[in-house]
Amino acid sequence: MNTKLRWLHLSSRNGDLPCPPGSAQQTMLLPGDFDRDGRTDFMLSCRGKAPGIVWYRPFSGGWTISIVEQENLPTEAGGIVYDIDRDGYPDIVAGNDWQGGKVYWWKNPGPSFDPYIPWKRFEIKSGGGHMHHDLIVDDFDGDGKPELVFWCQNDEKLYHAPIPDDPTNQPWQYRAIWEGKGEGLATGDIDGDGVNEILAGGKWFKRMSDDIFQPYVIDPEQTHPRIAAWDFNGDGRLEVVMVPGDTTGRLRYYECHTNPEITENWRYIDLLGHDVIHGHTLQLADFNRDGNMDILCAEMAQWTEEAFVPDNPKAKMWIFFSDGAGGFVKEEIARGFGVHEARIIDVDGDGWQDIIVKPYCWDAPRIDIWMNKGFMEKG
């Protein structure tokens, strides 16, 4: 397995990208081909100062920035990209942080774009509990129609909202499918029945009827994880990876070879052998193009806004290269660099997966890209 990749680090600190406008509390990073020109763009949000959301668009000489949300709108991390109105152009979905009780979607105005005209915003949830860290869209009931699932941390509830035929009709209908503290969202067919289940808060949820999603615990210690699922060992079942996002804990890889409804059937491997400090990034991609899905995990350097020095000055970013049989080789990509949210996209279209990175408040505002330049030269 070849894991020796060359990385070119680009940064707004060095003028490689324009510095993000807005505040020094950067909350959300979303990649997507929003203008459908074949090149991947990304959105960046902040709170505390307008503009609330901006759009980085590549062109031959670099990047331009367009306004998506002109107001100082406090959005939380964990937003998503999805074509809500089914017009072929990807929209974005995000919720308020601790300062508000709303969840929104922004309509992509394509095919016509004006960098100075904000996208139209619609309300999905119009009030109630505050803080909506993590959202996801998938067909969780097998009817061929997508639904939105989102957390409301202050309500201590997980909500399910079918996307209406007219998503501009505000607010949507939604209902709580689970009550309890939690974070993190992913999707995957855990029990192999052909329908994707919800993964959230260290559990997976099986739909039993229109109103009932039955929770099954994978790991009771992982209540607020970053979470992902994939068949890493080729056995036809999904494995799960989790790491605590906003505290200190272990990065664990979970396998289950029998009934996944029984917690004791899930066995885990500690991928690092020591704690991860605020491992707020967990992403999957095939970085070395060997056909196996790899794991990216990264730590935050600073989460205390008023601090003059980083909380975790030795923050690290790792890739765990998969061998396709449940084994992994660790590679440290960066040290002393704070990552709140990283996303994986092929920035330059060369077929190698790159890493776009933003901090929360460490050395912010800034945006960085680790360009994957392929294998190192031998010799």
Disulfide bonds with the S-S distance in Angstrom:
none
